[in-house]
């Protein structure tokens, strides 16, 4: 018994000591922490005192290359590189270098070899502030986030951020202005998509729609080229495409005036985009993928090859069926005088008549009362509108890949008021045991499920 008690006491003591050690290790003395903090701050110094308003040139020499940035009238150029440059990018990179700070690693070192500073891999010179300021760059630190650096005297060694240095020693093409013709999604008027192996499609905004078009075509956008007639586009779907337009930017410049476009898949582009807004036109040719992330492209303006995030381009590889409005035929009930539905050897006739009463107050619209009759039986208009929503709410399910004779099993004929085309006939022809082919104006582009049509016919039968 005494032996068991001793063991328990020893275990408790061991646990207490372990807990005390854990607490001390996680809660160091504030005094020591303060000293460490003061030491770190004191070791961070400004590498050079430079008036950035007087800097006229920055020279970066590295490996087999060099960049000489020259400032004229507040703009930067690169010596022997005659292209429009990304001024904000260069200004930011040079500003970061001019105002850079370093952490003192060793003062008055006697062994610069261990820092890779006997033969520096990079040499940076700032010109224009009285005397040239020189910084030699050696090896990277063990964690890879900083370079070792020293001045020309190579006595004091500092560490300097990798990004500060690397932003000055990029390939010259990286500093190019990568702006391509900007298209404003807010004033977008058309999108033309030409994909290899498919018919070109054009999506246009009905900016100057007549009153009749507004009444009888409820879509803001239309699609042409893919089907036998122009079809309305789902506004929500075109919104997703339009949202990708500002992302049509070059990530990098690959080459100017290449001798062989086939290397980039641009001798026979996989995709061509033509975008127009109220002021500009942008034409892009899309080539093959550079890798898993980027795709090659060029504009119609010059033979410069760029790359872009390929997920942006994939947004424009749309299938017509995915973006169109799938309504078989939709029209405002106020524009319809008569509907005749023929199915199963039975004909149902709907008559819609309207009476107008002058408004009591000047300036108010006249009061219009609509009366509905189904096979000469008056039906409360609110009740009929529910069935009407099912009639005009019929939506197609897929594209029709067959050529068929127009022998309808179900037919809907609309008689319209105040329209150039007084009648619109929609015929439903058996496609197989699950679908009808939808015919309009003698052509069938789509199929619709029998269940949808039968549900509508049942609702119409029940209201009678």
C-alpha positions in Angstrom: 0.0 0.0 0.0 2.8 2.4 0.9 4.6 1.7 -2.3 1.4 2.5 -4.3 1.0 5.8 -2.5 4.6 6.8 -3.3 4.2 6.1 -7.0 1.0 8.2 -7.1 2.8 11.1 -5.3 5.7 10.9 -7.8 3.3 11.0 -10.7 1.5 14.1 -9.4 4.8 15.9 -8.8 5.9 15.0 -12.4 2.7 16.4 -13.8 3.0 19.6 -11.8 6.6 20.1 -13.0 5.6 19.5 -16.6 2.7 22.0 -16.3 5.1 24.6 -14.9 7.6 24.1 -17.7 4.8 24.4 -20.3 3.5 27.6 -18.8 7.0 29.2 -18.6 7.8 28.2 -22.2 4.6 29.8 -23.5 4.8 32.9 -21.3 8.4 34.3 -21.5 9.2 37.3 -19.3 7.9 40.6 -20.7 11.3 42.2 -20.0 13.1 39.7 -22.2 10.5 40.2 -25.0 10.9 43.9 -24.8 14.6 43.6 -25.2 14.3 41.4 -28.2 11.8 43.8 -29.8 14.1 46.8 -29.3 17.0 44.9 -30.7 15.1 44.0 -33.9 13.9 47.6 -34.5 17.4 48.9 -33.9 18.9 46.5 -36.6 16.5 47.8 -39.3 18.1 50.7 -41.1 17.6 52.8 -44.3 20.0 51.4 -46.8 20.6 54.8 -48.4 19.4 58.3 -48.1 18.1 59.3 -51.5 15.8 62.2 -52.6 13.6 60.2 -55.0 12.5 63.4 -56.8 16.1 63.8 -58.1 16.6 60.2 -59.3 17.0 60.1 -63.0 18.3 56.6 -63.7 18.4 53.2 -62.1 20.7 50.5 -63.4 20.2 46.9 -62.6 22.9 44.4 -63.7 22.2 40.7 -63.2 23.5 37.5 -64.8 23.7 38.0 -68.5 21.3 40.9 -68.6 20.6 44.4 -67.4 17.8 46.9 -67.1 18.5 50.7 -67.3 15.5 52.7 -66.3 15.6 56.3 -67.4 13.3 59.0 -66.1 12.1 61.8 -68.4 9.2 64.2 -67.6 8.0 62.0 -64.8 7.8 58.9 -67.1 10.2 56.0 -67.1 11.7 54.3 -70.2 14.0 51.4 -70.6 17.2 51.9 -72.5 17.1 50.2 -76.0 13.5 49.0 -75.5 11.1 51.1 -77.5 7.7 49.9 -76.3 4.9 51.5 -74.3 5.6 50.7 -70.6 3.5 50.1 -67.5 4.3 53.3 -65.7 2.6 52.5 -62.4 4.4 49.1 -62.3 7.8 50.6 -62.8 7.2 53.6 -60.5 6.2 51.2 -57.7 9.2 48.9 -58.3 11.7 51.8 -58.3 10.0 53.6 -55.4 10.3 50.4 -53.3 14.0 50.2 -54.1 14.8 53.8 -53.4 13.0 53.7 -50.1 14.1 50.2 -49.1 15.2 49.3 -45.6 17.5 46.4 -44.6 18.2 44.4 -41.5 21.8 44.6 -40.3 23.3 41.1 -40.4 26.9 41.8 -39.6 28.9 45.0 -39.1 32.4 45.4 -40.4 32.5 41.8 -41.6 35.8 40.2 -42.5 34.3 37.4 -44.4 32.0 38.5 -47.2 32.4 35.3 -49.1 29.9 33.5 -46.9 27.3 36.0 -48.1 28.0 35.6 -51.8 29.3 39.2 -52.0 32.8 38.6 -53.4 31.2 38.3 -56.8 27.7 39.8 -56.4 25.0 38.2 -58.5 23.2 41.5 -58.9 24.4 45.1 -58.9 22.0 48.0 -58.4 22.9 51.7 -59.0 20.8 54.7 -58.4 21.9 57.9 -60.3 20.9 61.5 -59.9 21.0 62.4 -56.3 24.5 64.0 -56.2 26.5 60.8 -56.1 25.7 57.3 -57.3 24.3 55.0 -54.7 25.4 51.4 -55.2 24.1 48.1 -53.7 25.6 44.7 -54.3 23.4 41.7 -53.9 24.7 38.3 -52.9 23.1 35.0 -51.9 19.6 34.5 -50.6 19.2 33.9 -46.9 18.4 30.4 -45.7 14.7 31.0 -45.5 14.7 32.4 -49.1 12.8 35.6 -48.4 15.7 38.0 -48.4 19.0 38.7 -50.2 22.3 39.5 -48.5 23.4 43.0 -49.6 26.2 45.5 -49.0 27.4 48.8 -50.3 30.5 49.3 -52.5 32.8 49.2 -49.5 31.4 45.7 -48.6 31.9 46.1 -44.9 28.4 46.1 -43.4 26.1 43.3 -44.6 22.3 43.6 -44.6 19.4 41.5 -45.6 16.9 43.0 -48.1 13.6 41.7 -49.3 13.6 39.4 -52.3 10.6 41.2 -53.8 12.3 44.6 -53.7 15.2 43.3 -55.7 13.3 40.9 -58.1 10.9 43.6 -59.1 13.9 45.5 -60.7 15.4 42.6 -62.5 12.5 41.2 -64.5 12.6 40.5 -68.2 12.0 43.8 -70.1 8.8 42.5 -71.6 7.4 42.2 -68.0 7.4 46.0 -67.8 5.3 46.4 -71.0 2.0 48.1 -70.9 -0.3 45.1 -71.3 -3.4 47.1 -71.8 -5.6 45.9 -74.7 -8.5 47.8 -76.1 -10.9 48.3 -73.2 -14.6 47.4 -73.6 -17.1 48.8 -71.2 -19.6 46.1 -70.1 -22.1 48.9 -69.2 -22.3 50.1 -72.9 -21.7 46.7 -74.5 -23.7 46.4 -77.8 -22.6 43.0 -79.3 -20.5 39.9 -78.8 -19.5 37.7 -81.7 -18.1 34.3 -81.0 -16.5 32.2 -83.7 -15.3 28.8 -82.3 -13.5 26.3 -84.5 -15.9 23.6 -85.7 -19.0 25.6 -84.8 -21.3 28.1 -86.5 -20.5 31.7 -85.5 -23.0 33.2 -83.1 -23.7 36.9 -82.5 -25.3 38.3 -79.4 -26.7 41.8 -79.9 -28.4 44.3 -77.6 -31.8 45.6 -78.7 -30.8 49.2 -77.9 -33.2 50.9 -80.4 -36.2 48.5 -80.1 -39.4 49.7 -81.5 -42.5 49.7 -79.3 -43.7 46.6 -81.1 -40.4 44.8 -80.5 -40.6 45.8 -76.8 -44.1 44.4 -76.5 -43.6 41.2 -78.4 -39.9 40.4 -77.6 -39.3 40.6 -73.9 -35.5 40.0 -74.1 -33.0 42.8 -74.0 -30.5 40.6 -75.9 -30.9 38.3 -78.9 -28.8 35.6 -80.4 -28.4 34.8 -84.1 -26.4 32.4 -86.2 -27.0 29.2 -84.2 -30.6 28.5 -85.1 -33.1 29.1 -87.9 -34.2 32.4 -86.4 -33.1 35.0 -83.9 -33.8 34.0 -80.3 -33.9 35.9 -77.1 -31.0 35.6 -74.7 -31.4 35.0 -70.9 -30.3 38.3 -69.4 -28.8 36.6 -66.4 -26.6 34.4 -68.5 -25.4 37.3 -70.7 -24.7 39.1 -67.4 -22.1 36.4 -66.5 -20.4 36.7 -69.8 -20.3 40.6 -69.6 -18.8 40.4 -66.1 -15.8 38.5 -67.6 -15.0 41.3 -70.1 -12.9 43.5 -67.7 -10.8 40.4 -67.0 -9.7 40.2 -70.7 -6.2 41.4 -69.9 -2.8 40.2 -70.8 -0.8 38.5 -68.0 2.4 38.7 -69.9 4.0 39.5 -73.2 5.5 36.5 -74.9 6.9 37.7 -78.2 6.6 40.5 -80.8 6.1 39.6 -84.5 6.8 35.9 -84.3 7.8 34.2 -87.5 5.6 31.1 -86.9 2.1 31.6 -85.4 1.5 27.9 -85.4 3.8 27.6 -82.4 1.1 29.4 -80.4 -1.9 27.9 -82.1 -2.7 31.2 -83.7 -2.3 30.2 -87.3 -5.7 28.6 -86.9 -7.2 30.1 -83.7 -9.5 27.9 -81.6 -11.7 30.9 -80.8 -12.2 34.4 -82.1 -14.0 37.1 -80.1 -15.3 40.4 -81.4 -16.7 42.7 -78.7 -18.2 46.1 -79.3 -19.4 48.8 -77.0 -20.7 52.3 -77.8 -17.2 53.5 -78.6 -14.7 50.7 -79.3 -14.2 47.3 -80.9 -12.0 44.6 -79.5 -11.0 41.6 -81.7 -9.1 38.7 -80.0 -7.7 35.5 -81.5 -7.2 32.7 -79.0 -4.6 30.0 -79.6 -3.6 26.9 -77.7 -2.8 26.6 -74.0 0.6 27.6 -72.8 0.2 25.5 -69.7 -2.4 24.5 -67.2 -3.1 28.2 -66.3 -2.5 30.4 -69.4 -3.6 30.5 -73.0 -1.9 32.3 -75.9 -3.8 35.1 -77.6 -3.3 38.1 -79.9 -5.3 41.1 -80.9 -6.2 42.2 -84.5 -4.1 45.3 -84.0 -0.6 43.8 -84.0 1.3 40.5 -84.1 2.2 40.6 -80.4 1.6 37.3 -78.6 0.3 37.5 -75.0 -1.0 35.1 -72.5 -4.1 35.3 -70.4 -5.8 33.3 -67.7 -7.6 30.6 -69.6 -10.5 30.4 -67.2 -11.5 33.9 -68.4 -11.5 32.7 -72.0 -13.5 29.6 -71.1 -16.3 31.9 -70.0 -16.8 32.9 -73.7 -16.8 29.3 -74.9 -20.6 29.3 -74.5 -23.0 26.8 -76.1 -26.1 28.7 -77.5 -28.5 26.4 -75.6 -26.9 27.4 -72.3 -27.5 31.1 -72.7 -30.8 31.5 -74.7 -34.2 32.2 -73.2 -35.8 28.7 -73.4 -39.4 29.9 -73.7 -41.2 28.4 -76.7 -43.0 31.6 -77.2 -43.7 34.3 -74.7 -45.9 37.4 -75.2 -47.7 39.8 -72.8 -51.3 38.8 -72.4 -52.4 42.3 -73.1 -51.1 41.9 -76.7 -53.2 38.7 -77.3 -56.8 38.7 -78.6 -57.3 35.0 -79.2 -55.6 31.6 -78.5 -56.6 28.4 -80.2 -55.2 25.1 -78.8 -55.7 21.9 -80.8 -54.9 18.6 -79.1 -56.2 15.0 -79.2 -58.8 16.0 -81.9 -60.2 18.7 -79.6 -60.1 22.5 -80.2 -60.1 25.0 -77.3 -60.7 28.6 -78.1 -59.8 31.4 -75.7 -61.1 34.9 -76.5 -59.7 38.0 -74.7 -61.7 41.2 -74.9 -61.0 44.6 -73.3 -63.1 47.6 -72.3 -61.6 50.9 -71.4 -63.0 53.4 -68.9 -61.7 56.9 -68.8 -59.7 57.7 -65.7 -61.4 59.9 -63.0 -58.4 62.0 -62.4 -56.6 63.9 -65.2 -53.2 62.4 -66.0 -54.1 59.0 -64.6 -54.2 56.1 -67.1 -57.5 54.8 -68.3 -58.9 51.7 -66.6 -58.8 48.6 -68.8 -60.8 45.6 -67.9 -60.0 42.3 -69.6 -62.6 39.6 -70.0 -61.6 36.0 -70.9 -63.8 33.3 -72.5 -62.9 29.7 -73.0 -65.1 28.0 -75.6 -67.6 30.9 -75.0 -67.7 30.3 -71.3 -66.7 33.4 -69.2 -63.7 32.6 -67.0 -62.6 34.9 -64.2 -59.5 36.7 -65.6 -57.4 36.0 -62.5 -58.1 32.3 -62.8 -57.3 32.3 -66.6 -54.0 34.2 -66.1 -52.7 31.2 -64.1 -53.4 28.9 -67.1 -52.0 31.5 -69.5 -48.7 31.5 -67.5 -48.5 27.8 -68.1 -49.1 28.2 -71.9 -46.5 30.9 -72.4 -44.3 29.4 -69.8 -43.5 26.3 -71.8 -39.7 25.9 -72.1 -37.6 23.8 -74.5 -35.3 21.1 -73.1 -32.8 20.4 -75.9 -31.8 20.9 -79.5 -33.5 19.0 -82.3 -31.1 16.9 -84.3 -33.7 15.4 -86.7 -35.4 16.5 -89.8 -39.1 15.9 -89.6 -42.4 16.6 -91.3 -44.6 19.2 -89.6 -47.4 16.9 -88.6 -48.5 18.3 -85.2 -50.1 16.4 -82.4 -50.6 19.7 -80.5 -50.9 23.2 -81.9 -51.2 26.7 -80.3 -52.2 29.7 -82.4 -52.0 33.2 -81.0 -53.9 36.1 -82.6 -52.1 39.3 -81.8 -53.3 42.9 -81.7 -51.3 45.9 -83.1 -48.6 43.7 -84.5 -47.3 43.4 -88.0 -47.5 39.6 -87.8 -51.1 39.0 -86.7 -50.7 35.3 -86.0 -48.1 33.1 -84.4 -48.4 29.3 -84.7 -46.5 26.9 -82.5 -46.7 23.2 -83.5 -45.6 20.2 -81.4 -44.7 17.2 -83.5 -43.9 13.8 -82.0 -40.1 13.4 -81.7 -40.0 10.1 -79.7 -42.0 8.7 -76.8 -40.7 11.4 -74.5 -40.4 14.6 -76.5 -42.2 16.8 -79.0 -40.3 18.7 -81.7 -41.2 22.4 -81.5 -42.0 24.0 -84.9 -42.3 27.7 -85.5 -42.5 29.2 -88.9 -41.9 25.8 -90.4 -38.6 25.2 -88.7 -37.8 23.1 -85.6 -34.6 23.9 -83.6 -35.7 22.4 -80.2 -37.6 19.6 -78.4 -39.8 19.8 -75.3 -40.9 17.1 -73.0 -44.3 15.6 -73.4 -44.9 16.0 -69.7 -44.7 19.8 -69.9 -47.1 20.0 -72.8 -49.5 17.5 -71.2 -49.5 19.4 -67.9 -50.5 22.6 -69.7 -53.3 20.8 -71.6 -54.6 19.4 -68.4 -54.7 22.8 -66.7 -56.6 24.2 -69.8 -59.0 21.3 -69.7 -59.7 21.7 -66.0 -60.5 25.5 -66.3 -63.1 24.7 -69.0 
